Amino acid sequence: MTNADLNKIQLFKIAGMAHNGYARSIRPVHTSLDGDSIYAVSVGNVAADQDLVGMLAAEVISEAILRAVFSAESAYGFPAAKDLLSGK
């Protein structure tokens, strides 16, 4: 979601660019079973460059995935990433 003034075509491109964030953080990515989807919505009227918004979207998605992975807790007998890194 952005406050940038973007039309439907621009948002479609931005959502596509944002998928690069998955590729930066998930391997393998875009498999037939992962169910990944990204939605882009404009709710504002701030002038912005489509490519810059798309690049930032990819960075935000990549960072969100990494933060989720490293803040998750162990469950159901499976260790969390932070437990593996700390040697627990």
N, C-alpha and C positions, 0 to 999 in steps of 0.2 A: 504494500500500500504506500502510495506516495502523494505528496501534495503538489507534485509537478503537474502542469497543464499538458496532458498527453492524450492523444486520441486512441481509438481502438487498435489501429494498425501499429502505432508506436508501442503500445502496451504489449501487443503480441510479440514484437521483436524483443522487448525488454524481458519478457518471460522466457523466451528462447535463450537469451544471453545469460539469464540467471541460472539456467541449467548447468552452466559451466561451473558454478559453485559446487554442485554435486560431484562433478568430475574431479575437482580439486581435493575432495575430502572422502569420497567413497570409491572403493575398488573391489569388485567390478561395479560399474555404474550403467544405468539404462538397460538392465536385463529385462527379460519378458515377465519376470515375477516380482519386481520391486515396487510397482505401483506408484512411481514418482510422478508428481504433477505440481506445477507452479501456477499460481494465479497472480495477475498483475492488475491493480486497481488504482485509478487516479481519482483523488477526492479534493483536489485543490486547483489553484490557478496560478501557481508560481512558474515562471518561465524556467525551463531546464533543457539541457542537451540530452537527447535520447540515448546516445552512446555512453555518456557519463553515468546516467541513471542505470543503464544495463550493467556497466562494469561494477558499480557500487552494489547492485543487487547480487551479482555473483559473489562478491567478497563477503557480503552480509550472510548469505546462505552458507557459504563454506565455513565461516566463523561460527555460525549457529550450530552446525553439525558437530564441529569439533568441541564446542562447549558442552553440548548435550552428551557426547560420548564420555568426556572426561569428568563430568559431574554426576553421571549415573552411578547408582548404588548396585552392589551385587544382589542377585535375586535367584531363587530357585536352584541354588547350588552352582550357578554360573558366576565366575568372578567378573568384576567390573574392570574397565581399563585402568582406573586409578589404583586398584588393588594390585594389578599386574606390574604397574610401574613402580609401586612402592615396595614390592617384594613381599607382600602379605600372603 
